[in-house]
Structures are given as C-alpha cells and as structure tokens.
Amino acid sequence: MKVLIAVKHAIDYNVKPNIHTETGQVELAQVKKAINPFDEISLEEAVRLKERGQVSEIIAVSIGGAEAKDSLRHAYALGADRALLIETDAQLQPLAVAKLLKAIVAREQPQLIFLGKQAVGEDYGQTGQMLAALLGVGVGTFASTIQLNDDHVVVTREVDKGTQTLSVKLPAVVTSDLRLNEPRFIKLPNLMMAKKKAIETIAVSELDVDLVPRFSVISSREPQQKPGAIQLANVQELVAKLRQAEVLQ
Amino acid sequence: MSVLVLAEREGKQLKPSTYQAVTAAAAWQLPIDLLVYGDDVEAVAAEAKQLAGVCRVLTAQAGHLLHPLVEDVQELVLSIAKQYTHILSAHSVLGKSVVPGIAARLDIAPITDVIEIKAPSTYVRPGYAGNILSTIKNHEPVQIITVRATAFRASNRGGDAEIFTIDVPPAREISQWISEQLTHSERPELNSARVVIAGGRSLGEEFNALLDPIAVQLDAAIGATRACVDAGFAANDLQVGQTGTIIAPELYIAVGISGAMQHLAGIKDSKIIVAINHDPDAPIFKHADYGLVADLFTVLPELNSALQQS
C-alpha cells in the first residue's frame, strides 16, 4: 500500500515572527524554517506502518522553492522512500495547495494520505479537509491513534470532550494531531544518506491548477500585551482583588 | 443575500458556541438562517427558534445524523448552499472538520478561526500561535468562515423564528461512527466556562485534589498545560493552548504554569488572568493581571478556605 505525506517547509515553531515595519506584513524571507512538526508526526506514523509490513512505499511531497528540499531531506532521513517537490516561488493559499495535492494523488494513487492538522505559521488548518472533499474521499481529522486495515482505516480523533473513533474507507485522508506519536530521533548516518537521495521536481505549471490568491492579508500586528502582573502578597489580597473585579459570584 | 449558520448540538441542547456564532453572523446585517440537524431535532429546533436575530430555523432530521459525520454534514450543507451568500460555523472540532471541505466543493476559499468580522468581507484572525493578528480581505463571491466562538458574546433568547424542514441527502457511507469516549465531568465545558482554573505539571499526582475543590466553589472548568497532560496528570481534553482548547473566560487562574508560548496562545484573550507560581521570573507574570508568588501546595488550600469563608 502506498502512502502519501504532504510536507510543509514551515516557519520553525520556536521562532517568534516579526512584522516588517514598512509593509506591515510578517517577515518570512530570512526566518528559520523546518519541517512542519505535524508532518513529521505523519511521517513517523507512516514509517511505523511500513515497519509493520502494512505499507510498501512512503512518498513525501512538498510545495515551494528549492529551500523546501530541506524538509524533504528530513523526510528521507525519517524513512520516506521517495520525495517530490512541486516547485513554485509563489505563496500559495490552502485551496491551491489542496488542488496541487489532488493532482499528485491522481498521479501516484496512494491509499492513505497524511497531512498535519495544521501548519505552523498561518495556522489555517484547512488543507487536509479540502483535499478529501476535492477527492471525494473520507477524512479523519485530528487523529490521535490510527489502525490500518485492508480497505479502511480506523481513526481515533480528539474531539471537544474526549475522543471519537471512526472507520474511514480507503483511500482516505488523515490529519495528524500532536498525540499520534512521538517522532524518532534522526541518526546522523540517515541524515547523511538523505543528502544523497534524489528529489524529483515537478514544475507547478505541469499540473494545470488555478493558483490565483483568493484573499489578501492586508496587514498584521502583534496583539496588545498586558502591562504585567500586579504582585499580591497573599491569598486574602487575591480574593479581595477578584471580588473588586466582580468575577467572583 | 442571506447567511447560513451551522448549529451544533449536544444531546437535546444547542452548544453555547452556536449562540456565539449567531452573534458573529449578525455583523453582515443580513437575514440569518440557522441549520440544525440530528436524528431527533424537535427539542433543539424549539430552542433554536428563540435565538434573537435568527430568521428561519432549518431542520434536517435523519437517523444517520445521530453522530454527524464530516461527509454527511457537507452533503447536507451543499444541498442548500446555493441559496446563501454567506456560510458561517463555530471553529469547533466539527466546524473545522466540515467547513473547509464545503468551501472546496464550492471552489471558494474559507477564512478560518476569525475573531472579528469587518463586514462585508474583511476579517481579523490570529496566526503564528496567536503571536500575530492578521487582517484579511476576502475576494470570494461567497463568504465562508469559521469563527472563534469565545471572541463573540452569546446571542440572547427572545426571538421567534419560523421552522422549516429540509430534505436530507442520503448517507455517503464512506465513513462510519464506531464509538466515543467522552469524559463526563461535573465541571462546565472549557471553551465556554466563565471561570477556568488550570494547572501545570508541578501539581503532579495532586492535580485533581488541589484544583477540584476550588473549581467547584468558582463553578470553574479545569484546564491543564500540555506538559501536565503529557505527564499523565490530566486528561487530554483538558489541555489549554494552541494545540488544545483556546479559551477566553472572564477569569483565568494559572497555577504552577510557567507560560510557554503555545499555552499563552490559548489564554491571552481571557479577561482577567491570575498567575500563581513559586518562580517570580516565570513568563506567565508578564501576561497576567495579578500575580502571587507562592508555593502551590500551601497556597491552594489557603485559597480554597478563603473562598469558603467569603
């Protein structure tokens, strides 16, 4: 069984972004980037399925400029068998990404498609659900456990007050949540080997997809900060302040 | 031009987030239809028709909507979507799962996790773990959005909308509900509670023993940090933060929480934040209104008895 993993070369989750003073937009050019952590979790899950003999090939696909190859090499080091890069310098929006991935799914015919529940950065959290809808297949969002069978995947998902378990027919899209697994530590030899592996590049124009942006980010700002806490000496003062603020009933 | 709001129910009641979604939808100043669906919608429809600002309640009743599946809700909404210029849902687990697919099928880009609607088609939404607020102009002919419910007040009752029954498309049968393990708690739900008290990993095995009595007195929901959940001291669904529940209560009490970026992303819209921590340099104090530097294991029982006496 083939598995496809969508990999985003995203802003590193430890980096606090800055806003460009003139454009009012988030500065992305010189920012440290890395594989989106949720995509790393997806890859780990696919590798575990392969180790159990349930998966024959893991294909990682990313969309972006040449820098996205870093995340695809990370995918190789984690255990991907093949890596594809859809090359474009455009900042694509989720709907365009979903359409490009749909074109790759048509070409590769995977039975299981993993995306992260969201990418670090804009935090849109849309692409997996859109891809499933465009493909007309089922989707298991926010997966915390999966169990793969011949013609369906059982997905346990995190919902508002606990967990829910669904069975979704294959082919299916699964979006990975934080607790699906803990990705393994990558060993240096794997990283060295990954550098030698070929990444197939596909020109975005080959896929004949409408990439026109549907919305514009006009401006960005940092949320207002509180001035800092008023330090209280004891519990009595705290209770008095809360009463004053009328938050105690 | 009119708005379709997707309601969500829990048993025979509407979820609080539906009340907040209706308030959000009022920003467009257009007629609002509220879609309620389920295996038995009579009670929910009777509640829904009272929401101020709702013109019509559309009810969709079918056995397969008992545990609504993403694909079936999408088919249902798509069956009436052509009548609407605006579609809105709360950014709940169900809303997040369903809405992007509806939008994709209509070839429309959705705007998700909106905290402010500037009618007709400009939105404010957080990104970068809540560190950035972006203003987005949407160019689409149909506005499809999900809203962060806690950013909007709940709509009042007092309306008297008409109820219309709509046909339900057949089940897609590409996925199947198997089971649910829901935690039954006496506490209010995290994302709608007026008061939330949350603990960090340092509470350890005493997490519940220390927080429960205070939560009961304050009628508060209980939350936890990711580290606390990962260490097994609190259940997964108690996690507050970017990857857990995002909250905006009137009062948030952070106990033994240092204030990691991803946790702050989930609490920063709380009206009053109280931080109790033994470390005076904990970053949480920069984001709190009131701070108390103290040992948790002595101060929490003290707080409990102080509340009892008052």
Contacts between the chains, C-beta under 8 A, distances in Angstrom:
chain1	res1	chain2	res2	distance
A	11	B	128	7.3
A	13	B	129	7.6
A	16	B	128	7.7
A	16	B	131	5.8
A	16	B	261	7.3
A	17	B	128	5.0
A	17	B	131	6.4
A	17	B	132	6.1
A	19	B	132	7.0
A	26	B	127	7.7
A	26	B	128	6.9
A	26	B	132	5.8
A	26	B	134	7.7
A	93	B	109	6.0
A	94	B	100	7.3
A	94	B	109	7.1
A	95	B	103	7.5
A	95	B	104	6.3
A	95	B	107	7.7
A	95	B	108	7.9
A	95	B	109	4.7
A	98	B	104	6.0
A	120	B	128	7.9
A	120	B	129	7.4
A	121	B	127	6.7
A	121	B	128	6.4
A	122	B	127	4.5
A	122	B	128	7.5
A	122	B	134	7.7
A	123	B	113	7.0
A	123	B	126	7.2
A	123	B	127	5.0
A	123	B	128	7.1
A	123	B	129	7.1
A	123	B	242	7.8
A	124	B	112	5.7
A	124	B	113	8.0
A	125	B	96	5.9
A	125	B	100	7.8
A	125	B	112	6.0
A	125	B	113	7.4
A	126	B	100	3.9
A	126	B	103	7.9
A	126	B	110	6.3
A	126	B	112	5.9
A	127	B	100	7.7
A	129	B	70	7.4
A	129	B	96	7.6
A	129	B	97	6.0
A	129	B	98	7.5
A	129	B	99	7.8
A	129	B	100	4.0
A	129	B	101	4.6
A	129	B	104	7.6
A	130	B	100	4.8
A	130	B	101	6.1
A	130	B	103	7.1
A	130	B	104	3.8
A	131	B	104	7.9
A	132	B	70	7.9
A	132	B	101	6.2
A	133	B	74	6.5
A	133	B	100	7.4
A	133	B	101	3.2
A	133	B	102	7.3
A	133	B	104	4.5
A	133	B	105	5.1
A	134	B	104	5.3
A	134	B	105	7.5
A	137	B	174	6.7
A	138	B	70	7.5
A	138	B	71	6.0
A	138	B	172	7.9
A	138	B	174	4.2
A	138	B	175	4.1
A	139	B	70	5.7
A	139	B	71	7.8
A	139	B	97	7.1
A	139	B	101	7.2
A	139	B	175	7.8
A	140	B	175	7.5
A	141	B	70	7.3
A	141	B	93	7.6
A	141	B	96	7.0
A	141	B	97	4.4
A	142	B	93	6.5
A	142	B	97	7.6
A	144	B	236	7.5
A	154	B	178	7.0
A	157	B	93	7.8
A	158	B	93	7.4
A	158	B	236	6.3
A	158	B	237	7.1
A	159	B	93	4.9
A	159	B	180	7.4
A	159	B	182	7.8
A	159	B	237	7.9
A	160	B	92	6.5
A	160	B	93	5.5
A	160	B	189	7.2
A	160	B	191	7.2
A	160	B	237	7.1
A	160	B	245	7.8
A	161	B	182	4.7
A	161	B	183	5.8
A	161	B	185	7.8
A	161	B	189	6.9
A	161	B	237	5.7
A	162	B	180	6.6
A	162	B	181	4.9
A	162	B	182	3.9
A	162	B	183	4.9
A	162	B	235	7.9
A	162	B	236	8.0
A	162	B	237	5.5
A	163	B	180	7.1
A	163	B	181	5.0
A	163	B	236	7.5
A	163	B	237	7.9
A	164	B	67	7.9
A	164	B	177	7.4
A	164	B	179	7.4
A	164	B	180	4.7
A	164	B	181	7.9
A	165	B	177	7.9
A	165	B	178	4.4
A	165	B	179	4.7
A	165	B	180	7.3
A	165	B	181	8.0
A	166	B	69	7.2
A	166	B	175	5.3
A	166	B	176	6.6
A	166	B	177	6.0
A	166	B	178	6.2
A	167	B	175	6.5
A	167	B	176	4.5
A	167	B	178	5.6
A	168	B	174	6.9
A	168	B	175	4.3
A	168	B	176	7.8
A	169	B	174	4.9
A	169	B	175	6.8
A	172	B	175	7.9
A	177	B	243	7.7
A	178	B	226	7.8
A	178	B	243	5.1
A	179	B	236	6.6
A	213	B	139	7.9
A	214	B	108	7.5
A	214	B	109	3.6
A	214	B	138	7.2
A	214	B	139	5.8
A	214	B	140	5.5
A	215	B	109	5.8
A	215	B	111	6.6
A	215	B	136	5.3
A	215	B	137	6.3
A	215	B	138	4.5
A	215	B	139	5.9
A	215	B	140	7.1
A	216	B	136	7.0
A	216	B	137	5.0
A	216	B	139	7.2
A	217	B	134	5.1
A	217	B	135	7.3
A	217	B	136	5.5
A	218	B	122	7.3
A	218	B	134	8.0
A	218	B	135	4.7
A	218	B	136	6.8
A	218	B	137	5.3
A	219	B	134	7.3
A	219	B	135	5.1
A	220	B	127	7.8
A	220	B	132	5.0
A	220	B	133	6.8
A	220	B	134	4.5
A	220	B	135	7.4
A	221	B	132	7.3
A	221	B	133	5.5
A	222	B	131	6.7
A	222	B	132	6.5
A	222	B	133	7.4
A	223	B	126	7.5
A	223	B	130	7.0
A	223	B	131	7.5
A	223	B	132	8.0
A	223	B	133	5.4
A	223	B	268	6.4
A	225	B	286	7.6
A	225	B	287	7.3
A	226	B	273	7.3
A	226	B	286	7.5
A	226	B	287	5.7
A	226	B	288	6.9
A	226	B	289	6.4
A	228	B	285	6.8
A	228	B	286	5.5
A	228	B	288	7.9
A	229	B	273	7.9
A	229	B	275	6.1
A	229	B	285	4.5
A	229	B	286	7.4
A	229	B	287	8.0
A	229	B	288	4.0
A	229	B	289	6.2
A	229	B	290	5.8
A	229	B	291	3.4
A	230	B	289	6.7
A	230	B	290	5.4
A	230	B	291	6.9
A	231	B	285	7.8
A	231	B	290	8.0
A	231	B	291	4.9
A	231	B	292	7.5
A	231	B	293	6.8
A	232	B	290	5.7
A	232	B	291	6.7
A	232	B	292	5.0
A	234	B	292	7.6
A	234	B	294	7.8
A	234	B	302	8.0
A	235	B	292	7.3
A	235	B	294	8.0
A	235	B	299	6.1
A	235	B	302	4.5
A	235	B	303	5.1
A	235	B	306	5.0
A	236	B	306	6.3
A	238	B	274	6.7
A	238	B	290	6.4
A	238	B	292	5.6
A	238	B	303	7.1
A	238	B	306	8.0
A	239	B	303	7.4
A	239	B	306	4.9
A	239	B	307	6.7
A	239	B	310	5.9
A	241	B	290	5.5
A	242	B	251	6.9
A	242	B	272	7.7
A	242	B	274	7.4
A	242	B	290	8.0
A	243	B	310	7.2
A	245	B	251	7.8
A	245	B	272	5.6
A	247	B	195	6.9
A	247	B	250	5.2
A	247	B	251	4.1
A	247	B	271	7.6
A	247	B	272	5.8
A	248	B	218	7.2
A	248	B	307	7.7
A	248	B	310	7.5
A	249	B	218	7.8
A	249	B	219	7.0
